[in-house]
Amino acid sequence: MKQKRMTWVIVLCMVLCMGLAGCSGYASSFQATVLISSNTANSSSVEFSTLKGTKTLQMKTKEDGATLEYSGKLVEGSITVYYDEDGTKKELFTLKGGENKEGSVVIEKKGKLYLILETDGKCESGKFKFEIK
């Protein structure tokens, strides 16, 4: 009886772990000072004094063919912004110190949209905005 119970506990733990691991798309792992972040279903922003690592945002498109408008500026360092709408991570843009960037991209499918900001070392004084229209 004890062995059967222990087997069920192990199976339940494995199922729970696999289920929880499948819930999130991308994980944030970063060091930052004065990080201000806003993340809603259709708009997100990140502003920081310093950032090193990966910051992930999740948004949601309500229809196929929605437009993601973005802007970013960075005083020092290098950062690449990616997006993932269908399980494939695609580069949106890269900024180096002193650059500004604005643009838009059409999001093909409705559903979850991940935005991934990855630094190449330490970045200083950055500001990024994203909005689904």
OpenMM code with the backbone's topology and positions (N, CA, C; nanometers):
from openmm import Vec3, app, unit

residues = "MET LYS GLN LYS ARG MET THR TRP VAL ILE VAL LEU CYS MET VAL LEU CYS MET GLY LEU ALA GLY CYS SER GLY TYR ALA SER SER PHE GLN ALA THR VAL LEU ILE SER SER ASN THR ALA ASN SER SER SER VAL GLU PHE SER THR LEU LYS GLY THR LYS THR LEU GLN MET LYS THR LYS GLU ASP GLY ALA THR LEU GLU TYR SER GLY LYS LEU VAL GLU GLY SER ILE THR VAL TYR TYR ASP GLU ASP GLY THR LYS LYS GLU LEU PHE THR LEU LYS GLY GLY GLU ASN LYS GLU GLY SER VAL VAL ILE GLU LYS LYS GLY LYS LEU TYR LEU ILE LEU GLU THR ASP GLY LYS CYS GLU SER GLY LYS PHE LYS PHE GLU ILE LYS".split()
positions = [
    Vec3(0.0824, -0.1196, 0.0000),
    Vec3(0.0000, 0.0000, 0.0000),
    Vec3(0.0867, 0.1260, 0.0000),
    Vec3(0.1937, 0.1253, 0.0839),
    Vec3(0.2832, 0.2412, 0.0896),
    Vec3(0.3513, 0.2655, -0.0443),
    Vec3(0.3904, 0.1572, -0.1101),
    Vec3(0.4596, 0.1693, -0.2379),
    Vec3(0.3663, 0.2276, -0.3439),
    Vec3(0.2407, 0.1867, -0.3435),
    Vec3(0.1434, 0.2388, -0.4391),
    Vec3(0.1196, 0.3882, -0.4157),
    Vec3(0.1071, 0.4257, -0.2904),
    Vec3(0.0858, 0.5664, -0.2552),
    Vec3(0.2063, 0.6510, -0.2979),
    Vec3(0.3247, 0.6011, -0.2725),
    Vec3(0.4469, 0.6731, -0.3094),
    Vec3(0.4567, 0.6881, -0.4608),
    Vec3(0.4178, 0.5851, -0.5346),
    Vec3(0.4175, 0.5915, -0.6806),
    Vec3(0.3229, 0.7002, -0.7282),
    Vec3(0.2037, 0.7084, -0.6698),
    Vec3(0.1068, 0.8127, -0.7075),
    Vec3(0.1587, 0.9524, -0.6744),
    Vec3(0.2262, 0.9674, -0.5621),
    Vec3(0.2826, 1.0971, -0.5246),
    Vec3(0.3891, 1.1391, -0.6258),
    Vec3(0.4734, 1.0473, -0.6656),
    Vec3(0.5785, 1.0774, -0.7637),
    Vec3(0.5172, 1.1141, -0.8986),
    Vec3(0.4170, 1.0370, -0.9425),
    Vec3(0.3506, 1.0665, -1.0697),
    Vec3(0.2840, 1.2038, -1.0649),
    Vec3(0.2159, 1.2346, -0.9554),
    Vec3(0.1500, 1.3629, -0.9394),
    Vec3(0.2514, 1.4784, -0.9427),
    Vec3(0.3624, 1.4612, -0.8747),
    Vec3(0.4678, 1.5643, -0.8757),
    Vec3(0.5230, 1.5855, -1.0158),
    Vec3(0.5439, 1.4776, -1.0908),
    Vec3(0.5968, 1.4902, -1.2266),
    Vec3(0.4977, 1.5633, -1.3168),
    Vec3(0.3716, 1.5280, -1.3056),
    Vec3(0.2688, 1.5937, -1.3864),
    Vec3(0.2603, 1.7413, -1.3520),
    Vec3(0.2639, 1.7724, -1.2230),
    Vec3(0.2595, 1.9121, -1.1793),
    Vec3(0.3796, 1.9903, -1.2315),
    Vec3(0.4979, 1.9337, -1.2210),
    Vec3(0.6188, 2.0022, -1.2680),
    Vec3(0.6149, 2.0267, -1.4182),
    Vec3(0.5720, 1.9278, -1.4949),
    Vec3(0.5642, 1.9444, -1.6403),
    Vec3(0.4578, 2.0477, -1.6763),
    Vec3(0.3484, 2.0478, -1.6052),
    Vec3(0.2414, 2.1451, -1.6308),
    Vec3(0.2858, 2.2860, -1.6006),
    Vec3(0.3554, 2.3060, -1.4899),
    Vec3(0.4028, 2.4394, -1.4546),
    Vec3(0.5118, 2.4869, -1.5489),
    Vec3(0.5963, 2.3981, -1.5938),
    Vec3(0.7033, 2.4359, -1.6856),
    Vec3(0.6467, 2.4807, -1.8195),
    Vec3(0.5339, 2.4284, -1.8598),
    Vec3(0.4751, 2.4627, -1.9877),
    Vec3(0.3937, 2.5910, -1.9854),
    Vec3(0.3749, 2.6527, -1.8695),
    Vec3(0.2888, 2.7704, -1.8584),
    Vec3(0.3537, 2.8979, -1.9100),
    Vec3(0.4823, 2.9111, -1.8963),
    Vec3(0.5446, 3.0364, -1.9369),
    Vec3(0.6276, 3.0161, -2.0622),
    Vec3(0.6352, 3.1225, -2.1427),
    Vec3(0.7110, 3.1143, -2.2658),
    Vec3(0.8572, 3.1481, -2.2475),
    Vec3(0.8849, 3.2611, -2.1856),
    Vec3(1.0209, 3.3094, -2.1671),
    Vec3(1.0361, 3.3608, -2.0248),
    Vec3(1.1546, 3.3467, -1.9706),
    Vec3(1.1799, 3.3914, -1.8339),
    Vec3(1.2693, 3.5159, -1.8354),
    Vec3(1.2432, 3.6056, -1.7428),
    Vec3(1.3288, 3.7221, -1.7242),
    Vec3(1.4410, 3.6852, -1.6284),
    Vec3(1.5597, 3.7315, -1.6588),
    Vec3(1.6751, 3.7112, -1.5720),
    Vec3(1.7663, 3.8316, -1.5918),
    Vec3(1.7613, 3.9264, -1.4999),
    Vec3(1.8353, 4.0511, -1.5201),
    Vec3(1.8768, 4.1144, -1.3885),
    Vec3(1.9707, 4.2081, -1.4003),
    Vec3(2.0099, 4.2969, -1.2917),
    Vec3(1.9792, 4.4370, -1.3408),
    Vec3(1.9185, 4.5191, -1.2550),
    Vec3(1.8804, 4.6528, -1.2992),
    Vec3(1.8821, 4.7495, -1.1826),
    Vec3(1.8974, 4.8779, -1.2165),
    Vec3(1.8757, 4.9844, -1.1197),
    Vec3(1.7722, 5.0788, -1.1790),
    Vec3(1.6844, 5.1240, -1.0954),
    Vec3(1.5741, 5.2130, -1.1325),
    Vec3(1.5025, 5.1601, -1.2570),
    Vec3(1.4457, 5.0422, -1.2451),
    Vec3(1.3690, 4.9798, -1.3538),
    Vec3(1.2213, 5.0088, -1.3315),
    Vec3(1.1584, 5.0716, -1.4299),
    Vec3(1.0150, 5.0994, -1.4257),
    Vec3(0.9543, 5.0260, -1.5443),
    Vec3(0.8599, 4.9367, -1.5140),
    Vec3(0.8015, 4.8540, -1.6187),
    Vec3(0.6503, 4.8536, -1.6062),
    Vec3(0.5832, 4.8653, -1.7192),
    Vec3(0.4380, 4.8565, -1.7261),
    Vec3(0.4038, 4.7537, -1.8317),
    Vec3(0.3147, 4.6622, -1.7984),
    Vec3(0.2834, 4.5538, -1.8913),
    Vec3(0.1347, 4.5213, -1.8834),
    Vec3(0.0607, 4.5573, -1.9892),
    Vec3(-0.0809, 4.5229, -1.9983),
    Vec3(-0.1011, 4.4379, -2.1238),
    Vec3(-0.2246, 4.4016, -2.1517),
    Vec3(-0.2530, 4.3163, -2.2670),
    Vec3(-0.2153, 4.3814, -2.3990),
    Vec3(-0.2328, 4.5148, -2.4115),
    Vec3(-0.2061, 4.5771, -2.5419),
    Vec3(-0.1001, 4.6866, -2.5402),
    Vec3(-0.0353, 4.7110, -2.4267),
    Vec3(0.0759, 4.8067, -2.4257),
    Vec3(0.1746, 4.7704, -2.3151),
    Vec3(0.3003, 4.7984, -2.3429),
    Vec3(0.4065, 4.7705, -2.2466),
    Vec3(0.5144, 4.8759, -2.2591),
    Vec3(0.5839, 4.8994, -2.1490),
    Vec3(0.6972, 4.9914, -2.1522),
    Vec3(0.7999, 4.9492, -2.0476),
    Vec3(0.9245, 4.9824, -2.0755),
    Vec3(1.0348, 4.9566, -1.9837),
    Vec3(1.1261, 5.0780, -1.9880),
    Vec3(1.1603, 5.1277, -1.8710),
    Vec3(1.2552, 5.2384, -1.8595),
    Vec3(1.3518, 5.2022, -1.7477),
    Vec3(1.4816, 5.2253, -1.7711),
    Vec3(1.5798, 5.1855, -1.6709),
    Vec3(1.6991, 5.2798, -1.6695),
    Vec3(1.7657, 5.2810, -1.5546),
    Vec3(1.8919, 5.3525, -1.5424),
    Vec3(2.0043, 5.2607, -1.5904),
    Vec3(2.0073, 5.1355, -1.5393),
    Vec3(2.0999, 5.0340, -1.5905),
    Vec3(2.0245, 4.9015, -1.6017),
    Vec3(2.0647, 4.8204, -1.6992),
    Vec3(2.0044, 4.6898, -1.7202),
    Vec3(2.1100, 4.5970, -1.7780),
    Vec3(2.1133, 4.4749, -1.7230),
    Vec3(2.2034, 4.3720, -1.7739),
    Vec3(2.1286, 4.2395, -1.7656),
    Vec3(2.1081, 4.1741, -1.8813),
    Vec3(2.0390, 4.0458, -1.8831),
    Vec3(1.9210, 4.0469, -1.9783),
    Vec3(1.8165, 3.9714, -1.9424),
    Vec3(1.6985, 3.9542, -2.0271),
    Vec3(1.5731, 3.9951, -1.9521),
    Vec3(1.4967, 4.0858, -2.0104),
    Vec3(1.3672, 4.1305, -1.9558),
    Vec3(1.2600, 4.0887, -2.0555),
    Vec3(1.1576, 4.0170, -2.0076),
    Vec3(1.0520, 3.9660, -2.0942),
    Vec3(0.9185, 4.0303, -2.0600),
    Vec3(0.8438, 4.0645, -2.1636),
    Vec3(0.7092, 4.1197, -2.1498),
    Vec3(0.6132, 4.0315, -2.2281),
    Vec3(0.4895, 4.0216, -2.1817),
    Vec3(0.3898, 3.9429, -2.2531),
    Vec3(0.2685, 4.0301, -2.2817),
    Vec3(0.2247, 4.0292, -2.4070),
    Vec3(0.1067, 4.1034, -2.4487),
    Vec3(0.0125, 4.0062, -2.5182),
    Vec3(-0.1025, 4.0559, -2.5607),
    Vec3(-0.1992, 3.9681, -2.6268),
    Vec3(-0.2655, 4.0423, -2.7415),
    Vec3(-0.2601, 3.9814, -2.8598),
    Vec3(-0.3286, 4.0393, -2.9748),
    Vec3(-0.4672, 3.9776, -2.9845),
    Vec3(-0.5651, 4.0597, -3.0186),
    Vec3(-0.7037, 4.0134, -3.0233),
    Vec3(-0.7482, 3.9722, -3.1628),
    Vec3(-0.6653, 4.0041, -3.2632),
    Vec3(-0.7031, 3.9684, -3.4005),
    Vec3(-0.5791, 3.9431, -3.4844),
    Vec3(-0.5951, 3.8627, -3.5891),
    Vec3(-0.4860, 3.8402, -3.6843),
    Vec3(-0.4561, 3.9718, -3.7559),
    Vec3(-0.3298, 3.9957, -3.7849),
    Vec3(-0.2913, 4.1141, -3.8609),
    Vec3(-0.2859, 4.2422, -3.7795),
    Vec3(-0.2795, 4.2317, -3.6466),
    Vec3(-0.2656, 4.3513, -3.5626),
    Vec3(-0.1262, 4.4114, -3.5833),
    Vec3(-0.1131, 4.5400, -3.5571),
    Vec3(0.0149, 4.6085, -3.5733),
    Vec3(0.0770, 4.6366, -3.4371),
    Vec3(0.2041, 4.5999, -3.4225),
    Vec3(0.2804, 4.6314, -3.3029),
    Vec3(0.3663, 4.7534, -3.3344),
    Vec3(0.3384, 4.8645, -3.2681),
    Vec3(0.4208, 4.9849, -3.2836),
    Vec3(0.5209, 4.9873, -3.1688),
    Vec3(0.6454, 5.0261, -3.1999),
    Vec3(0.7495, 5.0253, -3.0981),
    Vec3(0.8393, 5.1470, -3.1097),
    Vec3(0.9021, 5.1798, -2.9985),
    Vec3(1.0043, 5.2839, -2.9970),
    Vec3(1.1049, 5.2485, -2.8884),
    Vec3(1.2275, 5.2905, -2.9097),
    Vec3(1.3311, 5.2640, -2.8119),
    Vec3(1.4448, 5.3620, -2.8244),
    Vec3(1.5074, 5.3894, -2.7110),
    Vec3(1.6288, 5.4710, -2.7123),
    Vec3(1.7205, 5.4206, -2.6028),
    Vec3(1.8491, 5.4360, -2.6272),
    Vec3(1.9508, 5.3852, -2.5367),
    Vec3(2.0695, 5.4802, -2.5376),
    Vec3(2.1180, 5.5150, -2.4186),
    Vec3(2.2314, 5.6070, -2.4092),
    Vec3(2.3638, 5.5324, -2.4242),
    Vec3(2.3763, 5.4157, -2.3581),
    Vec3(2.5030, 5.3439, -2.3629),
    Vec3(2.4794, 5.1936, -2.3586),
    Vec3(2.5600, 5.1180, -2.4340),
    Vec3(2.5493, 4.9723, -2.4368),
    Vec3(2.4896, 4.9238, -2.5671),
    Vec3(2.4418, 4.7988, -2.5650),
    Vec3(2.3800, 4.7389, -2.6825),
    Vec3(2.2693, 4.6439, -2.6365),
    Vec3(2.1531, 4.6555, -2.7006),
    Vec3(2.0384, 4.5730, -2.6640),
    Vec3(1.9658, 4.5291, -2.7905),
    Vec3(1.9212, 4.4043, -2.7915),
    Vec3(1.8428, 4.3519, -2.9029),
    Vec3(1.7042, 4.3177, -2.8510),
    Vec3(1.6018, 4.3587, -2.9261),
    Vec3(1.4636, 4.3296, -2.8905),
    Vec3(1.4100, 4.2266, -2.9892),
    Vec3(1.3544, 4.1199, -2.9344),
    Vec3(1.2951, 4.0132, -3.0139),
    Vec3(1.1452, 4.0084, -2.9857),
    Vec3(1.0712, 3.9434, -3.0744),
    Vec3(0.9313, 3.9144, -3.0482),
    Vec3(0.9018, 3.7716, -3.0889),
    Vec3(0.8020, 3.7135, -3.0255),
    Vec3(0.7615, 3.5761, -3.0548),
    Vec3(0.6098, 3.5715, -3.0527),
    Vec3(0.5523, 3.5410, -3.1675),
    Vec3(0.4066, 3.5314, -3.1770),
    Vec3(0.3593, 3.3892, -3.2025),
    Vec3(0.4495, 3.3028, -3.2456),
    Vec3(0.4075, 3.1677, -3.2845),
    Vec3(0.5078, 3.0594, -3.2448),
    Vec3(0.5879, 3.0869, -3.1432),
    Vec3(0.6874, 2.9892, -3.1000),
    Vec3(0.8236, 3.0078, -3.1637),
    Vec3(0.8354, 3.1077, -3.2506),
    Vec3(0.9632, 3.1364, -3.3151),
    Vec3(1.0092, 3.2761, -3.2749),
    Vec3(1.1261, 3.2842, -3.2161),
    Vec3(1.1828, 3.4118, -3.1714),
    Vec3(1.2424, 3.4840, -3.2918),
    Vec3(1.1928, 3.6082, -3.3165),
    Vec3(1.2381, 3.6862, -3.4317),
    Vec3(1.2925, 3.8200, -3.3830),
    Vec3(1.3990, 3.8670, -3.4472),
    Vec3(1.4558, 3.9958, -3.4091),
    Vec3(1.3653, 4.1095, -3.4554),
    Vec3(1.3361, 4.2014, -3.3637),
    Vec3(1.2572, 4.3196, -3.3956),
    Vec3(1.3507, 4.4357, -3.4289),
    Vec3(1.4479, 4.4632, -3.3409),
    Vec3(1.5491, 4.5649, -3.3690),
    Vec3(1.6626, 4.5556, -3.2681),
    Vec3(1.7757, 4.6179, -3.3032),
    Vec3(1.8917, 4.6279, -3.2152),
    Vec3(1.9259, 4.7748, -3.1990),
    Vec3(1.9586, 4.8126, -3.0760),
    Vec3(2.0007, 4.9500, -3.0470),
    Vec3(2.1392, 4.9486, -2.9857),
    Vec3(2.2209, 5.0436, -3.0273),
    Vec3(2.3515, 5.0663, -2.9650),
    Vec3(2.3465, 5.2031, -2.8994),
    Vec3(2.4379, 5.2276, -2.8079),
    Vec3(2.4409, 5.3527, -2.7329),
    Vec3(2.4274, 5.4751, -2.8219),
    Vec3(2.3375, 5.5666, -2.7836),
    Vec3(2.3150, 5.6900, -2.8575),
    Vec3(2.2105, 5.6805, -2.9663),
    Vec3(2.1559, 5.5618, -2.9909),
    Vec3(2.0580, 5.5446, -3.0980),
    Vec3(1.9142, 5.5513, -3.0467),
    Vec3(1.8248, 5.5893, -3.1372),
    Vec3(1.6795, 5.5869, -3.1166),
    Vec3(1.6210, 5.5059, -3.2307),
    Vec3(1.5088, 5.4415, -3.2060),
    Vec3(1.4446, 5.3655, -3.3117),
    Vec3(1.2938, 5.3676, -3.2913),
    Vec3(1.2208, 5.3826, -3.4022),
    Vec3(1.0749, 5.3734, -3.4031),
    Vec3(1.0348, 5.2907, -3.5236),
    Vec3(0.9230, 5.2206, -3.5106),
    Vec3(0.8759, 5.1419, -3.6232),
    Vec3(0.7531, 5.0624, -3.5867),
    Vec3(0.7177, 4.9711, -3.6757),
    Vec3(0.6030, 4.8849, -3.6514),
    Vec3(0.6220, 4.7542, -3.7269),
    Vec3(0.5489, 4.6532, -3.6834),
    Vec3(0.5513, 4.5223, -3.7473),
    Vec3(0.4103, 4.4639, -3.7370),
    Vec3(0.3695, 4.3914, -3.8404),
    Vec3(0.2387, 4.3268, -3.8399),
    Vec3(0.2521, 4.1917, -3.7704),
    Vec3(0.1645, 4.1685, -3.6744),
    Vec3(0.1610, 4.0421, -3.6014),
    Vec3(0.0599, 3.9523, -3.6722),
    Vec3(0.1078, 3.8428, -3.7270),
    Vec3(0.0256, 3.7562, -3.8120),
    Vec3(-0.0921, 3.6906, -3.7389),
    Vec3(-0.0658, 3.6344, -3.6206),
    Vec3(-0.1677, 3.5541, -3.5520),
    Vec3(-0.2118, 3.6197, -3.4219),
    Vec3(-0.3397, 3.6037, -3.3887),
    Vec3(-0.3869, 3.6537, -3.2604),
    Vec3(-0.3424, 3.5588, -3.1501),
    Vec3(-0.3304, 3.6134, -3.0301),
    Vec3(-0.2893, 3.5323, -2.9159),
    Vec3(-0.1752, 3.5963, -2.8409),
    Vec3(-0.0990, 3.5142, -2.7680),
    Vec3(0.0111, 3.5650, -2.6873),
    Vec3(0.1235, 3.6192, -2.7748),
    Vec3(0.1794, 3.7291, -2.7290),
    Vec3(0.2933, 3.7911, -2.7964),
    Vec3(0.3979, 3.8195, -2.6899),
    Vec3(0.5158, 3.7635, -2.7071),
    Vec3(0.6251, 3.7869, -2.6136),
    Vec3(0.7211, 3.8882, -2.6732),
    Vec3(0.7667, 3.9800, -2.5907),
    Vec3(0.8724, 4.0744, -2.6264),
    Vec3(0.9897, 4.0455, -2.5345),
    Vec3(1.1067, 4.0243, -2.5922),
    Vec3(1.2242, 3.9851, -2.5166),
    Vec3(1.3334, 4.0884, -2.5394),
    Vec3(1.3769, 4.1548, -2.4339),
    Vec3(1.4856, 4.2527, -2.4414),
    Vec3(1.6108, 4.1859, -2.3867),
    Vec3(1.7130, 4.1697, -2.4708),
    Vec3(1.8378, 4.1047, -2.4305),
    Vec3(1.9542, 4.2011, -2.4461),
    Vec3(2.0246, 4.2247, -2.3371),
    Vec3(2.1388, 4.3157, -2.3422),
    Vec3(2.2658, 4.2391, -2.3780),
    Vec3(2.3589, 4.3119, -2.4340),
    Vec3(2.4929, 4.2598, -2.4585),
    Vec3(2.5826, 4.3319, -2.3580),
    Vec3(2.5891, 4.2800, -2.2382),
    Vec3(2.6599, 4.3480, -2.1304),
    Vec3(2.5661, 4.4455, -2.0589),
    Vec3(2.6234, 4.5477, -1.9997),
    Vec3(2.5461, 4.6446, -1.9222),
    Vec3(2.5023, 4.7617, -2.0105),
    Vec3(2.3738, 4.7936, -2.0049),
    Vec3(2.3181, 4.9068, -2.0793),
    Vec3(2.2776, 5.0163, -1.9815),
    Vec3(2.2862, 5.1421, -2.0283),
    Vec3(2.2506, 5.2548, -1.9433),
    Vec3(2.1475, 5.3437, -2.0095),
    Vec3(2.0565, 5.3932, -1.9273),
    Vec3(1.9533, 5.4907, -1.9659),
    Vec3(1.8765, 5.4479, -2.0911),
    Vec3(1.7898, 5.3503, -2.0739),
    Vec3(1.7080, 5.3020, -2.1839),
    Vec3(1.5609, 5.3277, -2.1600),
    Vec3(1.4881, 5.3423, -2.2714),
    Vec3(1.3436, 5.3629, -2.2646),
    Vec3(1.2801, 5.2951, -2.3856),
    Vec3(1.1854, 5.2037, -2.3607),
    Vec3(1.1220, 5.1268, -2.4666),
    Vec3(0.9706, 5.1281, -2.4477),
    Vec3(0.8966, 5.1445, -2.5578),
    Vec3(0.7509, 5.1426, -2.5541),
    Vec3(0.6990, 5.0528, -2.6663),
    Vec3(0.5933, 4.9770, -2.6352),
    Vec3(0.5310, 4.8858, -2.7304),
    Vec3(0.3789, 4.9005, -2.7190),
    Vec3(0.3099, 4.9043, -2.8328),
    Vec3(0.1647, 4.9154, -2.8311),
    Vec3(0.1050, 4.8390, -2.9478),
    Vec3(0.0005, 4.7618, -2.9177),
    Vec3(-0.0700, 4.6873, -3.0217),
    Vec3(-0.1881, 4.7723, -3.0678),
    Vec3(-0.1976, 4.7929, -3.1981),
    Vec3(-0.3064, 4.8733, -3.2560),
    Vec3(-0.3899, 4.7890, -3.3478),
] * unit.nanometer
topology = app.Topology()
chain = topology.addChain("A")
for resn in residues:
    res = topology.addResidue(resn, chain)
    for name in ("N", "CA", "C"):
        topology.addAtom(name, app.Element.getBySymbol(name[0]), res)
